[in-house]
Amino acid sequence: MPDQFTTTSSTSWFSRVGSAFGGIIFGLILILGSIGALSWNEGRAIKTIKGLKEGARLVVEAPIRPIDAASDQTLVHVSGPVVVTTPLTDEAFGVTATGVRLVRNVEMYQWQETSTSETRTKLGGGEETVTTYSYSKDWSGGGNDSSAFAQQAGHENPPFDIEGATVTAQDATLGDFRLSENVIDGIGGATTLPITPAQRESILLALGDDRPVRISQNHIYLGQPGAPVQVQVQVPTPTPVPAPVANDTATAGGPVAAPAAPVSQSALTPQVGDVRIAFELTPAAVISVVARQSGDGFLPYRATNGEEMLLVDDGNVPAADMFAGAQTTNQIITWLIRVAGIVAMMTGFSMLFAPLGVLGDVLPLFGTIIRMGTGLVGFVLAMVIGSITIALSWMVFRPLVGIGILVVGALIAYLVFRFGHRKARVQEVASV
């Protein structure tokens, strides 16, 4: 039977009207903030594009051994294998491995709360909301504060007392260059570090408490202090017994025994508060770096427009490809922020027009029709204002691109208005 809890709440029409008018201020703030964010994003994108283009023109190839002093403080491109000599150790669990980065990922088995709400508008403008809270237990990488649950009793979570951690190599080198953390952070290729039962004793020694510990499928499982250690139960599976001889007598060696083939069936059931830990290791491998050569290390390169760059790729990647990849990343980030900004602006206009829909909810169908209209207006306004903001930002540096964006925005607004007008005419003709 599902573990659920349902609440029903009602809101009067007058309360809804007051909240809707109060939301106008937040709607205006959201619209203005979206305009500011879109403008900032375009300036950031343009600055990054120009900085990367400048870097692509100035970058020079440099050897990793010996270090070329003539390239000091210039933008260089280097490639080669990373070397690490000292193993990385997570002191809290006694886990050791050799690589450039060791990451401890921690999850706790805990209660999770999810909710679904269904709201209906009643005649007269009031609302009734039925909210169903569902509770389940699962592994989660963050602590769920059960004190904020709608139904706390029976769903208490203990504190999330073991945190994740990262250990970074301090002696990683690329030829004669020493690699700092800002370079190592850009290295990928992390894989799950194998954890075997043979490591259990060293893990117990590092923990130094009375938590039960078991190891399974490259995870360390920690029970609550004082809890009994759970074990794997080996359930024998019978095998077919050879058919008896005609006189039903045993062979000379005695009765035929039915051998058992043990099959592992886990009797382990996690309890709320149990913790599991897995480790990821980023091995030392071939990398490529574009950065400012500074002595025997690398620092971000600052372009003339102030844009800083430090590019790191896995493998032997040419400088041109690294700059092309950085430009692609910049484009993706730019579009994500554009979409988020326009959606936020649409939400702002929705809050701005919300009182009209609430006032119309005295007759629920009338309120729905008003919301459809204001929603369309909000969409058009967000697209037009968003396009104008983006275009004006681009026209400072690239007038042709800015003009193109303005044309696209105007075309979208025209098509939406024309579609809405045609739909209204169809409805008018149908009602005659």
C-alpha positions in Angstrom: 0.0 0.0 0.0 1.5 3.4 -1.0 2.7 5.6 1.8 0.7 8.8 1.1 -0.7 11.8 2.9 -3.3 14.1 1.4 -4.3 17.6 2.3 -7.1 19.9 1.0 -6.9 23.7 1.2 -9.2 26.4 0.1 -8.5 30.0 -0.9 -11.2 32.6 -1.2 -11.6 34.8 -4.2 -10.7 37.9 -2.2 -7.4 36.3 -1.0 -6.5 35.3 -4.6 -7.2 38.9 -5.9 -4.9 40.3 -3.2 -2.1 37.8 -3.9 -2.4 38.5 -7.7 -2.1 42.3 -7.2 0.8 41.7 -4.8 2.5 39.6 -7.5 2.6 42.5 -9.9 5.7 43.9 -8.2 7.5 40.6 -8.4 6.5 40.3 -12.1 8.0 43.7 -12.8 11.2 42.8 -11.0 11.3 39.5 -13.0 10.9 41.3 -16.3 13.5 43.9 -15.5 15.9 41.3 -14.2 15.4 39.2 -17.4 16.2 42.2 -19.5 19.4 42.8 -17.5 20.4 39.1 -17.6 19.9 38.9 -21.4 21.9 42.1 -22.0 24.7 40.8 -19.7 24.7 37.4 -21.5 25.1 39.0 -24.9 28.0 41.1 -23.7 29.6 38.1 -22.1 29.2 36.0 -25.3 30.6 38.7 -27.5 33.6 39.2 -25.1 34.3 35.5 -25.1 34.1 35.2 -28.9 36.5 38.1 -29.4 38.9 36.8 -26.7 39.0 33.3 -28.2 39.6 34.6 -31.7 42.5 36.7 -30.4 43.9 33.7 -28.6 43.6 31.5 -31.8 45.7 34.1 -33.7 48.4 34.4 -31.0 48.8 30.8 -29.7 52.2 29.2 -30.3 53.3 25.6 -30.0 55.7 24.9 -27.1 57.7 21.8 -26.1 56.9 20.1 -22.7 60.6 19.2 -22.2 62.8 21.2 -21.9 60.8 24.4 -21.1 61.4 27.1 -23.6 62.1 30.3 -21.7 61.4 32.4 -24.8 57.7 31.4 -24.5 57.4 32.6 -21.0 54.2 34.7 -20.4 52.9 34.0 -23.9 49.9 31.9 -24.9 51.1 28.4 -25.6 49.7 25.0 -26.7 51.3 21.9 -25.3 50.4 18.2 -25.4 51.8 15.1 -23.7 51.3 12.5 -21.0 50.7 13.5 -17.4 52.9 11.8 -14.8 52.0 11.2 -11.2 54.3 9.5 -8.7 52.7 9.8 -5.3 49.4 7.8 -4.8 46.3 9.7 -3.7 44.8 8.7 -0.4 41.4 9.3 1.2 42.4 9.4 4.8 38.9 9.0 6.1 38.5 5.6 4.5 42.0 4.5 3.9 41.4 4.2 0.1 44.6 4.7 -2.0 45.0 4.9 -5.8 47.3 6.6 -8.3 45.9 9.2 -10.6 45.4 13.0 -10.8 42.1 13.2 -8.9 40.3 10.9 -6.4 36.6 11.8 -5.7 34.5 10.4 -2.8 30.8 10.2 -3.6 28.5 9.7 -0.7 24.8 8.7 -0.6 22.5 8.0 2.3 19.4 5.8 2.3 16.7 8.1 3.4 13.1 9.2 3.1 12.1 11.1 0.0 9.0 13.3 -0.2 7.3 14.0 -3.5 4.0 15.9 -4.0 1.4 16.4 -6.6 -1.3 19.0 -6.5 -4.6 19.4 -8.3 -6.4 22.8 -8.2 -9.9 23.6 -9.4 -11.6 26.9 -9.5 -15.0 27.0 -7.9 -17.9 29.2 -8.9 -17.4 32.6 -7.3 -13.6 32.6 -7.9 -12.4 30.5 -4.9 -9.9 27.7 -5.4 -9.7 24.3 -3.8 -6.3 22.5 -3.9 -5.8 18.8 -3.2 -2.1 17.9 -2.5 -0.9 14.4 -2.2 2.4 13.8 -0.5 4.1 10.4 -1.3 6.9 9.0 0.7 9.5 6.4 -0.4 13.0 5.4 0.7 15.9 5.7 -1.7 19.6 6.5 -2.0 20.3 10.2 -2.3 23.5 12.3 -2.6 22.1 15.1 -0.5 20.5 15.3 2.9 16.7 15.5 2.9 15.5 17.6 5.8 12.6 15.6 7.1 11.6 18.4 9.5 10.2 20.2 6.4 8.0 17.2 5.4 4.3 17.6 5.4 4.0 14.4 7.5 7.2 14.1 9.7 6.1 11.2 11.9 7.5 7.9 10.6 9.6 9.7 8.0 12.5 11.0 10.1 15.9 11.2 8.4 19.1 11.2 10.5 21.8 13.9 9.8 23.9 13.5 6.6 27.1 13.3 8.6 29.6 12.0 5.9 30.4 14.4 3.1 32.0 13.9 -0.3 35.6 14.9 -0.8 38.1 15.4 -3.6 41.9 14.7 -3.4 44.0 16.3 -6.1 47.5 15.2 -7.1 50.1 17.7 -5.9 53.0 16.3 -8.0 51.4 15.9 -11.4 53.7 17.0 -14.2 53.4 17.4 -18.0 57.0 17.0 -19.2 58.9 19.6 -17.1 55.8 21.6 -16.3 54.1 21.2 -12.9 50.3 21.0 -13.2 48.3 23.2 -10.8 44.8 22.4 -9.6 43.1 24.7 -12.2 44.6 22.5 -15.0 43.9 19.2 -13.3 40.2 20.3 -12.8 39.9 20.3 -16.6 41.1 16.7 -17.0 38.3 14.2 -17.7 38.1 10.4 -18.1 37.1 9.6 -14.5 36.2 6.0 -13.9 34.8 4.0 -10.9 37.6 2.9 -8.6 37.3 -0.8 -7.8 36.7 -1.5 -4.1 37.1 -5.2 -3.0 36.3 -7.0 0.2 40.0 -7.4 0.8 40.1 -3.7 1.7 37.6 -4.0 4.5 40.1 -4.2 7.3 42.0 -1.1 6.2 38.7 0.7 5.9 37.7 -0.3 9.4 41.0 0.9 10.7 40.7 4.3 9.0 37.1 4.7 10.2 37.9 3.9 13.8 34.3 3.6 15.0 31.7 0.9 15.5 29.8 1.3 12.3 29.2 -2.0 10.5 31.0 -2.1 7.2 30.4 -4.3 4.1 31.7 -4.0 0.6 29.7 -4.9 -2.5 29.8 -3.9 -6.2 32.6 -1.3 -5.7 30.6 0.4 -2.9 31.4 0.8 0.8 28.2 0.4 2.9 28.1 1.8 6.4 25.3 0.9 8.8 24.3 2.8 11.9 26.7 2.7 14.8 25.9 -0.4 16.9 23.9 -2.1 14.3 24.6 -5.8 13.5 26.8 -6.6 10.5 24.6 -8.0 7.7 26.1 -10.9 5.8 25.5 -12.6 2.4 23.4 -15.7 2.7 24.4 -18.6 0.6 21.3 -20.6 -0.4 22.2 -24.0 -1.8 20.4 -24.9 -5.0 19.7 -28.6 -5.4 20.9 -30.3 -8.6 19.1 -33.2 -10.3 19.9 -36.6 -8.7 21.0 -39.4 -11.2 18.2 -41.9 -11.8 18.5 -45.0 -9.5 19.5 -48.4 -10.9 16.9 -51.1 -11.5 17.3 -52.9 -8.2 17.3 -49.5 -6.3 20.6 -50.3 -4.6 23.6 -47.9 -4.0 26.8 -48.1 -5.9 29.9 -49.6 -4.4 30.9 -46.2 -3.2 27.7 -45.8 -1.1 24.6 -43.6 -1.7 24.8 -41.0 -4.4 25.0 -37.5 -2.8 23.3 -34.6 -4.5 26.0 -31.8 -4.8 24.8 -28.3 -4.0 25.8 -25.4 -6.2 25.7 -22.3 -3.9 24.0 -19.3 -5.4 24.4 -15.9 -3.7 21.1 -14.4 -2.7 21.4 -11.2 -0.8 19.5 -10.9 2.5 20.7 -7.4 2.8 18.1 -4.7 3.2 19.3 -1.1 3.6 17.9 0.8 6.6 17.2 4.6 6.8 20.5 6.3 7.7 22.7 3.7 6.0 25.5 5.3 3.9 27.2 4.1 0.7 30.4 5.4 -0.7 31.9 5.1 -4.1 35.1 6.5 -5.5 36.0 7.9 -8.9 39.6 8.1 -10.1 40.8 10.3 -12.9 43.9 8.5 -14.3 47.0 10.3 -15.5 46.7 10.3 -19.3 47.6 12.4 -22.4 46.2 15.9 -22.3 46.4 19.2 -24.3 46.6 22.6 -22.7 46.2 26.1 -24.0 47.3 28.7 -21.4 49.8 31.3 -20.5 53.2 29.8 -19.8 54.4 31.1 -16.5 57.7 29.6 -15.3 57.2 25.9 -15.0 53.4 26.2 -14.8 50.3 27.4 -16.5 48.1 30.4 -15.7 45.0 31.8 -17.5 45.8 34.0 -20.4 44.2 37.5 -20.5 43.2 38.8 -23.9 43.3 42.6 -24.6 39.5 42.8 -23.9 40.0 41.2 -20.5 38.7 37.7 -21.4 40.6 35.0 -19.6 41.2 31.5 -21.1 42.7 28.3 -19.9 41.7 25.4 -22.1 42.3 21.7 -21.2 41.3 18.7 -23.4 41.8 15.0 -23.0 44.1 13.5 -25.7 46.4 15.1 -28.2 44.1 17.9 -29.5 45.4 20.6 -32.0 45.1 24.2 -30.8 42.6 25.1 -33.5 40.2 22.3 -32.4 40.5 23.4 -28.8 39.5 27.0 -29.7 36.7 25.7 -31.9 35.4 23.6 -29.0 35.5 26.5 -26.7 33.5 28.6 -29.2 30.9 25.8 -29.4 30.6 25.7 -25.6 30.2 29.5 -25.5 27.3 29.2 -28.0 25.6 26.5 -26.0 25.9 28.6 -22.8 24.6 31.7 -24.6 21.5 29.9 -25.9 20.7 28.3 -22.6 20.8 31.7 -20.9 18.7 33.2 -23.7 16.0 30.6 -23.3 16.0 30.9 -19.5 15.8 34.7 -19.7 12.9 34.7 -22.1 11.0 32.1 -20.1 11.6 34.2 -16.9 10.3 37.2 -18.8 7.2 35.3 -19.8 6.6 34.3 -16.2 7.0 38.0 -15.2 4.3 39.0 -17.7 2.1 36.2 -16.5 2.4 37.6 -12.9 1.7 41.1 -14.3 -1.5 40.0 -16.0 -2.6 37.5 -13.3 -5.2 39.9 -11.6 -7.2 39.9 -14.9 -7.6 36.1 -14.8 -8.4 36.0 -11.1 -11.0 38.7 -11.5 -12.5 36.7 -14.4 -12.6 33.5 -12.3 -15.9 34.6 -10.8 -17.1 32.6 -13.7 -14.3 29.9 -14.1 -14.7 29.6 -17.9 -14.4 33.3 -18.3 -11.2 33.3 -16.3 -9.7 30.5 -18.4 -10.4 32.5 -21.6 -8.7 35.6 -20.1 -5.6 33.6 -19.2 -5.3 32.2 -22.7 -5.4 35.7 -24.1 -3.0 37.2 -21.6 -0.7 34.2 -22.0 -0.5 34.8 -25.7 0.2 38.5 -25.1 2.9 37.6 -22.6 4.6 35.2 -25.0 4.6 37.8 -27.8 5.9 40.6 -25.5 8.6 38.3 -24.1 9.8 37.3 -27.6 9.7 40.9 -28.9 11.4 42.5 -25.9 13.9 39.6 -25.6 14.8 39.9 -29.3 15.2 43.7 -29.0 17.4 43.3 -26.0 19.6 40.7 -27.7 19.7 42.7 -30.9 20.7 46.0 -29.3 23.5 44.2 -27.4 24.8 42.8 -30.7 24.5 46.0 -32.7 27.2 47.6 -30.5 29.7 45.2 -32.1 28.0 43.5 -35.0 25.2 45.6 -36.6 24.3 43.1 -39.2 23.8 40.3 -36.7 21.7 42.7 -34.5 19.5 43.7 -37.4 19.0 40.0 -38.3 17.8 39.2 -34.8 15.4 42.2 -34.8 13.9 40.9 -38.1 13.4 37.4 -36.7 11.8 38.8 -33.5 9.4 41.0 -35.5 8.5 38.0 -37.8 7.7 35.8 -34.8 5.5 38.5 -33.3 3.7 39.0 -36.7 3.1 35.3 -37.2 1.7 34.9 -33.6 -0.6 37.9 -33.9 -1.8 36.7 -37.3 -2.5 33.2 -36.0 -4.4 34.6 -33.0 -6.5 36.9 -35.3 -7.3 34.1 -37.7 -8.3 31.8 -34.9 -10.6 34.5 -33.5 -12.2 34.9 -36.9 -12.8 31.2 -37.2 -14.5 31.1 -33.8 -16.6 34.1 -34.7 -17.8 32.5 -38.0 -18.5 29.2 -36.2 -20.6 31.0 -33.6 -22.8 32.6 -36.2 
